[in-house]
Amino acid sequence: MAQPLVKKDDDRDDEAEYSPFLGIEKGAVLQEARVFNDPQLDARRCSQVITKLLYLLNQGETFTKTEATEVFFSVTKLFQSRDLGLRRMVYLIIKELSPSADEVIIVTSSLMKDMNSKTDMYRANAIRVLCRITDGTLLTQIERYLKQAIVDKNPVVASAALVSGIHILQTNPEIVKRWSNEVQEAVQSRAALVQFHALALLHQIRQNDRLAVSKLVTSLTRGNVRSPLAQCLLVCYTSQVIRESGNNTQSGDRPFYDYLESCLRHKSEMVIFEAARAITELNGVTSRELTPAITVLQLFLSSSKPVLRFAAVRTLNKVAMTHPMAVTNCNIDMESLISDQNRSIATLAITTLLKTGNESSVDRLMKQITNFMSDIADEFKIVVVEAIRSLCLKFPLKYRSLMNFLSNILREEGGFDYKKAIVDSIVILIRDIPDAKESGLLHLCEFIEDCEFTYLSTQILHFLGVEGPKTSDPSKYIRYIYNRVHLENATVRASAVSTLAKFGAAVDALKPRIFVLLRRCLFDSDDEVRDRATLYLNTLGGDGSVVETDKDVKDFLFGSFVIPLVNLETSLKNYEPSEEAFDIDSVPREVKSQPLAEKKAPGKKPTGLGAPPSGPPSTADAYERLLLSIPEFANFGKLFKSSEPVELTEAETEYAVNVVKHIFDRHVVFQYNCTNTIPEQLLEDVIVIVDASEAEEFSEVFSKPLRSLPYDSPGQTFVAFEKPEGLPIAGKFSNVLKFIVKEVDPTTGETEDDGVEDEYQLEDLEVVTADYILKVGVSNFRSAWESMGPDCERVDEYGLGPRENLAEAVNTVINLLGMQPCEGTEVVPPNSRSHTCLLSGVFIGNVKVLVRLSFGLDGPKDVAMKLAVRSEDETVSDTIHEIVASG
């Protein structure tokens, strides 16, 4: 289709409408493809049509089988042309269009002829196309030619063969592994690209053999690699060997680290940068070892090339999270980058300075940032806001200037994500810095007067209802909140009514005033606002006092609501009206989804019950529905918790098995998810034999075998155990997978009648005390902690030994207890020497439990922890301490 001529404005940035492919249609292009059948071929015209076809394919246009076949056969006629440009286009379209193996055979002879041509361009492209469109049968026929091409004198041909080998390795690895000698020879090539591709292929051939990879890296680090691209690969492989071998770079013989350091003196900038980045990412790297890498990165900061400046400042930004003092020497150079024309570089420079600066430099940095913020996009502003938040947590005495800065930019123009990042930062500072609460809440109140985002307004109002009553003068926030009832949309008005009620319930002096304001809300035009006002008035009582009502109602209206709203919404949608009232206790309380994912063959997506569910409620429901469908489990009662899948087999084994532990009050059910990864086998009567000799208090009561397990079709087998009622009993179980193997003809799919009994040893499985704790969050931890009371509180201190940092210690304890982190406290600010983490959950027997963890560095690496537990049962509090003491 002809494109109308349009005059292009010089200052117009959007050039999309000037694309030569604008407006082309598949039908018209297919009509043009008839030019391939002309007796006298027009090479230029044919190339143009192929270009349009490739454009359509790359834009996602789908061709029917008939259309693809017709174009494919027409294209094969173009092999008669000797035009080099057209031949290259033919190679491209054949790779994209080859309909099926039966039709591919039509061009195989032409491609094999080109593969032996005297024209190097023909040979290289023919190799690429043949390896792309053919199956393993034909590959064995041309394997000899491919091995010769790998060591060909022409680097274009050699690279084509090597790249093809990388692709073939994914589908026919046994063929490519026979090329090791030729690939090893290609690694010594003087051609830079050949050496690069050869090293990549050789590493992929050996990647599952850790010792072979180590030997490969050892031999090549002695100076045999000349290509800068290959050298960059070798740097990556060296870092991998260091990580996997766990070599300590701080003492003893360290040839791998010495090689990385020697690359810092390479003549190629890309090799220097890769080596510097690799050194900064090593585990346990010391400041002394970082120094040479930081030095070369500092030199890159003043480079005339933007890509080098960006790479250097981005790497230093990451290093600043773990070794801020090592980056301090670069601060002067980074300050000059604040005015860099590339806004990405400038943003990274500022955030790095915020991480490495000291308390005395905060005010000076804030002045520079104020001018900078108006010149960058929202996505960069968000990065700066998060860095300022971390700086404020690092230097809490500077909260006034930093909070004022956040408040000022909150009033400026910006999108939702940017404003939300600022609001989130202010909320975190209010929670973590007590002195910042009063000013922070006032800044939020001032913001909602002009806030254009309903979601942010409702979130701020909710936060005000939680924190406002705890301030020294709660009454000063009432005006801001009540103004929302008059000036905002219905959603915000309803949220404001709820916030007013929370102030009335929490502050005795405000109850009469709140009651009057709620009475006025009864005349609102929106049903939701009126209904909430009526509900809260009935709960607060006519005189403003909270009336004696059901405790659950009080908790629902004014307390912490522990049930995830998305779970409640799904349960209400699934509720079928009947004589029985909706039971809120039936709503799943799992905050995080527990995937049912099976271990699959590479590139395959799990399907059926073994596929990951779409969201948290569907996961719990799927498990419960599955267990209820088995009659023997019907009398086990309500499912308390389902664990995350535990892998019982290594990756890439013949049979993939993981297990999910389902916890009931008196029973534990093991759901073994099995996948057969061998196409030539069918498994029947699949069962896991469980030995509970190391779990004496468990007794097996039932097992359900899996009748058939075809290839690549996940299935489940179950084993149920009885245990003492309501007790968190631990134990260790050994597992053996038993089955009958029947051979399957992969071509016909027919299965042999006779089978052979076989078994497969699985990893041991443990039921631990943490399996009896359900992750349940609370919206206001402080309120929940105070309402729990100190009667069943248990406090003790523990030494956690040497750790990399506080973040590692926090994650270790969270995983050990299996509880839900609250209020974002699982995130440890960079370079913190102390941190408090809040956890909540429900212990089996529906016992609520809260945990306050206080971490601190006791020396350079040793971490000490104070554990405070409150629950509704002192036995549960003791149990939490036992988990930590034995962990």
N, C-alpha and C positions, 0 to 999 in steps of 0.2 A: 504494500500500500504506500503510495507516494506521500511524503511528508510535506505539509505546507511550509513555505519559507517564512521565517520569522526573524525580525531584526533583534539581535541580542544586545541588551544593555551592558555596558562595560562594568557597571557597579553592581550587577546582579550576582548574588552568591549561588542561588539555586539553579543548577544547570541541568536538572533532570529532564526538562521538556525538550532539550536540544539533543537528546539521545537519538542516534540514527535508527534505533529500533523502536522508536515511539509509535505505538498504534499498530504494530504488525499482528496479524492474526494467523492462527495455526492453519486454517483452511486455505488461506491465500498462499502461504508458504508451501504447503503440500502441492498446490497447483503449480507453483514455480518449480518444484522439484522435478517436473517432467523434463526439464532441460537436460537432466542426466541421460535421457534416452536419445538425445539428438545424434544423428549420424556424424555431424561435425561438431565436436565438443568445444564450447566456449569456456576455457579454463577460468577466466576472470568471473564470468557469470555463475559458473558452478560453485566457485569458492564463496561468492556472496550468499548463495542459497544455503550452503552448508553452514555458514556463519549464523544465518538466521535460525536454522534448525537447532544448532547448539545453544543459541540464546534462549530459545523457547524451552529446551530441556533444562537448562540451568535456572530458569525462572520457575520451575516446578510444573510446567505444562506436561500433561500425560498423553502419550500416544496409545491408541488401541493396538492390539496385536496385529490387526490387518494393516493399519497405517504404518507401524514400525517395520513390518515385513516388506511392504511395498517400497518404502524408502531404502531399506537395507539392500534389497536386490538391485535397485536402481543405482545405488552408490557403488556397488561392486563393479559396475561397468566402467567406472572411472579409472580403474587400474590400467586401462589401455592408454591413458594420457601420460605423457612424459614430463608434464609440467611439475617442477619440484614443489611449488607452493600449493598446487591443488592436491598433490599426493599427501602432503602433510595434513591437509584438511580431511582427506579421506581417512587417514589413520585415526584422527580424533573422533569423527562421526561413527566409525565402526566400533570404537571402544564404548561409546555411549548408547548405541542403538542395537547391538547384537541381540536379537530376539530370543533365540534358543540354541541349544547345542546342535540340533539337527540342521539348522540353517547356517550356523557358523562354519560348518564344513565347506561351504561354498567358497569362502575366501581363504581358507587355510592354505591351500596350495599356492595362492598368490602371495600370501604373507611369508610362507616358507621360502619361496623364490626370492623375495626381497631380502630375507634374512641372510641369504648367501650372495647378495648383490655386491658389486664393486663400489657402489655408492654408499658411503658411510651413513648418510642421513637415512637412507632406506633401511639399512641394517638395524640401526638403533631403534627407529620407530616400529619396525616390524616385530622386533623382540618385545617391546612394551605391549603392543596390541595382542600378540599371540598369548603372552602370559596372562593377559587380562581376560580374554574371552574363551580360553580353552580349559578343559578339565584335566584331571590327573593322568588320564590314559594317554592323551596326546603329549602331555609334558614329558612323559618317559621317552617318547619318540624323539623329541627335540632336545633332550637333556644334554646330549653330547655337544650340540651347537651352543647351548647356553654356557656350558663350562668353558668352551673355547672363547666365547665372547667376553667372559669375565677377565681373562688375561689378554684381551685384544690390545694391540698397540694404540688404537684410536681411543682416546679417553671418553668420547661420546658414546661409543658402542659399549665399552666396559661399564660405564655408569648406568646405561640403560639395562644391562643384564643384572647388575647388582641391585638396582631399585626394584626390578621385577622380582628378584629373589626375596627381597623384603616383603613384598606383597604375597608371593607364593607361600612363604613361611607360615602365614596365618591359616592357609587351607590345606597345604600339602607339605608339612614340615619334614617328613621322611625323605623327600626328594632333595630339598635344599641342604639338609644336614650332610649329604654326600659331597657337597661342594667345598668342604672346609679347606682343603689344600689350595684350591684355586683362589678362594677368598683370602686366605692367609697370604698368598703371593700378591694379590691386588692391594693388600694393606701396605706393601712396600713400594707401590707405584709412586712415580714422581708427579703425577697429575693430582692436583689438590682435591678435585671433586671425587675422583676415583678412590683416593685414600679415605675420604670422608664416608662415602657410601659403603666401602668395604669394611671399615671399622664398625659402622652401625650394624651391618648384616652379621659380622662375626660375633659381635656382642649378643645379638638376638639369638643366634644359634646356641650360644653357651649360657644364656641368661639363667637357666634353671640349675646350672651347676656352679655353685658358689666358688668352689676351689678353682675351676677352669677360668672363671672370670678374674679371680685374683691373680692367677698366673699370667693371663693375657695382659692385665694392667701392669703387672710387674715388668714384663718383657718390653712393653711399649714405652714405659716411662724412662727407659734408658737412652732415649734420643732418636728412636727410629721414625717418629712422626714429624713430618715437615709441614703438612697442610694446616693452616690456622683453624679451618673448620673441624678437621679431625682432632686437632689439639683441644678444641673446646669440648668435643665429645669425650676425649680421654680425661679431661678435668672432671667432668660429670661422673664418669665411671669410677675414677679414683675416689671421689667423695662418697660414692655408694659403697665401695669396698671398705672405706674407713668406718662408715656407719654400721655396716653389717658385721664387721669383725670386732667392733667395739674397741678398736685400738685407742689407747690412751695417748693423746698427742703431747702430754706434758712431760713424759719421761721415757727413757729407753730409746731403742732404735726406732726411728719413725721415717722410713723412706718415702712413704706416700705423702706425708705432710711436707717433707723437704721438696718433693716434686712440685706440689702446689705452690710453694714459696718461690721455687725457681721460675715458675711460669709468670710471676710478677715482673720478671725482667725480660719477657718475650718482646719481640719487635712488633707484634700485632696487638692492636688495642683490644680487639675482642677477646683474645686469649688472656690478656692482663685482667680485663674485667671479670671474666668467668672465674679465673683463679682467685681474685679478691673476694668475689661473692661466695665462692665455695668455702674459703677459709672462715668467713664471717658466719657461715651456717653450720660449722662443725660443732658437735656436742662437746661441752666442756672446754672450749677454746679459752685460753687465758688472755689477759690484756696484752702481755708481751707478744704473744703469737698474733694478736690482732693488729699490732702496730704497723707492720709492713703493708698489710692490706688496706688499712685506713689511710696510710700515706699516699698510695697510688690513687685511691678514690678521691682524696683531697685534691690531687693534681687534676683529676678529671673535672672537678667542680669549676675550674677556670678554663675549660676547653672551649674552643670556638664552635664545636659541634654540639647542637642541642641534644642529640641522642645520648652522647657521653655524659653531659651534665645531668640529664634525667636519670640515666642508669645509676650514676654515682649517688645522687641525692636520694633516690628510692632505696638503694642498699643501705646507706647510712641511716635512713629513717627506720629501717628494720633493726639495725644494730643498736640504735638508741633505746629500743625497748628492753634490751638485756644488758648492754654495756654502755650506759650513757656517758660515763667519764671518758671512755675511749674515743668518743666522737666530739668531745668538747673542743679539741684543738681545731676542729673544722668550722667552728661557729662563725668566725670572721668571714670566711669564704661563703658560708651559707647566707649570711646577712646580705651580702651583695647580690644574691640570687632572688631576694624578695621582689626586686624590680625587674626580674627576667621577663622577656616578652612571652615566653611560654608559661602560661598560667599553671600548668601541671607542675612544672619545676618550682615555681614560686610557692605553690601550696605545700609541696613536700618540704621545701626549705623551712617554711614557717612552722609546720608541725614538728619537724625535727628539732628546731630551736626551742620549741615549747617543751619538748621532752628532755633536752639536755641543759636548758638554762637553769640558773640558780635563782634563789628568792629575790636577790637584789636586782636582777635583770628583768623581772616580770613587768614592771611599769613601762620600761623602755620598749619591750616587745609589744605591749598592748597598744602603744601609740603607733607603731609601725603597722600593726595589723588593722587598726581602725581605717587607715587610708587604703589599705589593700583590699578590704572586704567588698568595696563597691565595684571593683574591677573584675571579679571572678563570678563564675556560674554557681548555681545552688549546690551542685554536686561537690564542688571544691569547698564551698562554705561549710558544708556538713562535716567534712574532714577536719577543718579548723575548729569547729565547735567542739567536736569530740576530743581534740587535743587540749583545748582550753579546760574542758571538764577534768581531764586527767591531771592537768597542771594544778587546778584548784584543790583536788584531792591530795596532791603531793605537798602543796604549800597552803594549808587551810587558813593561815593568818592573812592571806591575800584574798580572802573570799569577797571582800567588799568591792575592790576594783574589778575583779573578774565577774562577779554577779552583776555589777552595773553595766559592764560591757555586754553581757548576754541580754540584759534587759533592753539596752539601746538597740541592738540588732534585731531584737524580737519585734520592735515596732516598725522596722523597715520593710520594704517590699520583699516578698519571697514566696516560694511555693510551699505546699503542704509538708513535704518531707523535710525541708529546711526548718520550718517552724516547729515541727514535731521534734526534731533533733535538739533544738534549743530548749523547748519545754521539758523534754526528758532529762536534759542536763541539769536544768534548774531543780527538778524534782529530786534527782540523785544527790545534788549538793545539799538540799534541805534535809534529806534523810541522814546523810553522813556527817554533816557539819552542823551541830546544834545551834551555833551562833548565827547561822545563815537562815534559820527558819523564818523569822519575822519578816526580814526584808525580801526573802524569796517569795513568800506567799503574797506579799503586797505587789510584787512585780507581776505575778501571775494574775492577780485580780485586775490590775490595770490593763493587762494584755487582753483579757476576755471581753473588755468593753469594746474593743475594736476587732476582735477575732472574727474572721470570715469563715472559719472551718468549724462545722458543727461537732465533729469528732473531738477536736482539741478542746472545745469549750466544755463538752460533757466530761472529758477526762480530768480537766482542771477542777471542775466543780466536784467531782468524786473525790479527788485528792484533798480539796479544801475540807470536805466533810470528815475526812480521816484525821488530818493534821491540824486544821483550824481550831477545834475545841481544845487542843492541848497547849495553845499559846497563852501568853500572859493576859492578853486582852482580846478574847474571841469576838466581842461585839463589833469591832471595827470592820469585820468581814461581811457582816449581815447586809450592809447597804449594797455592796458589790453583787452579792448573791441574789438579793431580792430584785435588783434592777434587771437581772436576766429574765425574770418572770414577765416583765413588761415589754422588753425590747428585743427578745429573741424569738426564734421559731419554736414550734411545739416541742421538738425533741429536747432542746436546751431548757425550755421552761420546765418540762417534767423533771429533768435532772436537777434543776435548781430547787424544786420543791423537795426532792429527796435530801439534798444537802442541807436545806433549812431544818428538816426534821431531825437530821443527825446532830445538828447543833443543839436543838431543843432537847434531845434525849441525853446529850452528854454534859450540857452546861445548865445547872439548875437555875441560875439567875436569868437565863435567856428564855426559859420555857414559856412564860406568859406572853412575851413579845412574839415568839415564834408562833404561838397559837393564834394570835391575831392575824399575822401574815398568812398563815395557812387558811384561815377562814376566808380571806379575800380571794384566795386561789380557787375557791369553790365556784366562782362565777366565770372562770376561764372558758374560752370557746372550744378548747380541745378536751376530748374525753379522757385521754391519758392523764393530763394535768389534774383534772377534777377528781378522777379516781384515786390518784396518789394522795392528793390533799385530804380526801375523805378517809382513806386508809390510815394515814398518819395522825389525823385528828382523833380517830377512834382509838388509836394506840396510845397517843400522848395523854388523852383525857381532856375533859372540858376545862379543868383548872391549870392545864399545862404540865401536869405530872404524868409520868409513864404509868399507865394503869396495870393492874395485875392481869397479865394475859399469858398465854402459852409461851413457854421458854423458846420453843422453836420459832414462833412468830417473831419474838424479840431478836433472836439470832439472825433471822432472815432479813429483818428490816434494818437493824442497827449493828449487827455483828459481822464477823467475817464469814463470807459465803464460800465454802470449800469446794462446791461442785462446779466443775468447768461449765460455763454457760453453753458452749457448743454441744456438750454432752446432754445437758438439760433440754436444749432445743430439739435435738434428735430424738430423745426419749418421748417428748411431748408429741412430736409428729407421728411417732410409731404407736402411740397410745390409742387403743380402740375403746371408745366409750362403752362402759358396762356398769353393772351395779357396784363393782369394786372401785373405790376411789384411786386416783393416781398415787402411787407410792414413790415418794422422792428418794427413799433409800435404795430403790432399784436402779437409780441413775449411776452409770459407771463414773468413778472418781479418778480414773487414770488421767493424768495430765499429758503424758507423752505416749504416743502410739507405740504399741509393741509389734514390730513387723513380723509377719509370718513368712518372710522371704526364705526361699529355698536356695541352697548353693547350686548354681546352674553352670552348664557348660558356657565357655566364653562366647559373648555375642548373643546369647539366648535370653529372652525375658521370661521369668516365671509366670505361669498362668494358673488359674483355678485357685483353690484354697491356699496353695503355696505362694501366691503372688502377694506383694505388699498391699495392704488395704489403703484406701484413700484418705482416711482420717482416724483420729483417736476413737470416736464412739464405734465406728464400724469394726475396728479391731477387736474390742472387748465383746461386741455383739457377735462377731464371727466365731470367736472362741466358744462363747456360751452356747450359741446355736449348735455348734459342732458337738459339744459335749452332751447337750440335752438330746441330740438325735441318737445317742447310744443308750439303750434302755438300762444297762448295768450302772450307768452313772446318774440316773434320774433321782435316786434317793440320797445322793451325796450332799444335798442342800445347795445353798447359794455359793457360786464361785467367788472366792475372795480376791485372788490375784493370779495373773498369768505372767510368767517371766519373759524376758527377751530370749530369743533362740540362742542356745549354746551349741557351738560346733563340736561334733564328736569325731570328725574326720578331717584330714589335711586337704588342702586345695588340690584340685586336679587328680583326685583318686577315682577308682572305678565306681565307687558308690558314695554318694554325698548324703550324710545324715546329720541333722541337728535336732535338738530336743527342746521342747517348751515345758516348763514346770507349772502345772495348774494346782493352786493351793486351795483346799477346802478346809472346813473346820476340823474334820476328822480324817481326811484323806488327802493324798497327794497323787496326782495323775501325771504320768510322763507321756507326752505326745511326741513320738519320734517321726520327724518329717524326712522321708527317704526319697532319693532320686537316683535312678539307674542311668549312668552316663555311657553305657556300652551298647551301641546300636545292634550288635549281633546277639544280644541276650534278652530273654524274658525271665523275670524272677517271679516265683509263685510261693504262696504260703510264707510270706515274709513276717518275721517276728523278732523282737529283741528279747534275748534271755538276760534277765537282770539278776545279778548276785548281790544280795543285801546283807552279806555276812558282816560288813563293817557299818551296818545301820540296824542295830539289833532291835530298836523300838518300832521299826517298820515291818509290817507283814503284808506280803502280796495277796491281793484278794481277787484280781481279775486281769486278764490280758486279752487283747483283741488283735489278732493277726491281720495282715493285709493279703488278700487273696491273690492279687496280681499286681506286678509293678513293671509295666512296659518301659521301653527306652524313653527318657526325657519327659516322663509324665509323673509328677510328684504324687506321693501317696503317704498315708499316715497309719501307723500302728501304735497301740496304746498299752500301757501297763499301769495298773492302779495299786496303791499301797494304802493300808490303814495305819493310823498313828494315834497316840493319845489325844483326846479332844482338847482343842484350844491351846495346845502347847507348841512352842516353836522348836520342834525336835530337828536336830541336824543329823546328817549321815552321809556316807560315801557309797556309791553304787558302781559296780563294774558292769559293762554291757558287751554283749556279743550278738551281732546280727546274723540270724540263721534264715536260710531260704533254699528253694529248689531252683537250679539254673536249667533253663531250656534254651537250646541254640535257635537262632532266628536267621533265616536267609534274608540278607539285606536287600536283595533285588526283588524277590517275590513277596517278602513279608510272611512267609509260611513258617510255622513253629514246629519243631520236632515234638513227637509225642512223649518220648522218654526224657526225664530230667535227672540231674545229679544233685544230691544234697551238698550244701557248702555253707561255710560260715565266714564271718568277717569281723575281726576284733575292732571294737570301737574304743574311744577314749573313756576314761572314768568320768562319772558325774557326781556332783556334790549338791546336797540340799543344805543351805546355810541359814543362819538365823535371819539374815537380811531378806531372804525370800518371803518372810512372813510380815514384811513392812510394805504398805502400799503408798506409792507416791501421791500425796494430796497436798496441794498448795493452800495457803491462806492469803487473803488480800491485804490484811493488816497484821503483821507478825507481832508488833509490840502489843496491840490490843489483845490478841490471842494469848500471848505469853502472860500478860498481867491477869487475864481472866482465868488462866489455868491455876494460878496461885503457887506458893512455894511449898505446899504440904508434901508433894511427891517429887520434889526437886532433888536431883543428885548431881554433885559437882566434883570433878577430879581433874588432875593435870597429868599429861603424858608427854614423853619425849619421842618424837617421830624420827630421830636420827638425821643423818645428812641427806639433804634434798637439793635438787638443782635450783629451785626457787620456791616461793610460797605457793605459786599457782599449782605446782605439781603436788604439794602436800594437800592443798584444798581438794583437788580432784580425786586424790587417792582416798581421802576420808569420805567424800560424797559417794564414790563408787562402793566403798566398803559398807556404808550404812544403807544405801539404796533408797534414800529419802529425797524429797523434792526441795531444791533450793528456792528460797523466797527472795523477792524484791531485788533480783539481779546480783545477789551477794556471792554467787559462784564465780564472778569475774573479779580477778585480783588486779588492781592498778599496777602498771609497770614500776619496778624498783621499790615496791612497798616492803617495809620491814615488819609490818604488822597488818593483820586483816581479821575481820569478823565475818563469819558465814552463818546464815540462818537456814535451818532445814525444818521441814514439817512432814508429817505422814500419819498413817493410821496403822496401828499394830493389830494383828489377828485377834479377833474378839471385839473389833470396832472400838479400840482404845486409841484416842488421839494422843500424839506425842510430838513435842517440839524440842528442837536442839539448837543451842547457841554455841558455835565453835569460835574460839579466839586463838589465832595463830600469831606466833612471833619468832623472829630469828634469834637463836641462842648461840651466838658465835657466827663465823663466816658462812657456814652451810647448815648447821644443825637447826632443826625446827622444833619448837615447843608448842604444846596445844593445851588449852583449857577447855574442858567439855562440860557444859551445863545442860541437863535434860529435865524437862518437865512433862509429865503425862498425867492421865487420870488414874494410873495404877502404879504404885511404887515399884512393883515387880518389873514392869516394863521399863522404867527408868534404869533399874539395875541391869536389865538385859542389854540395853543400848551400850552401857559402859563395858559390859562383858564382850560385846562384839568388837569394840575398839581395842580393848586390852589383849584380846586373842588374835587381832588382825595384824 
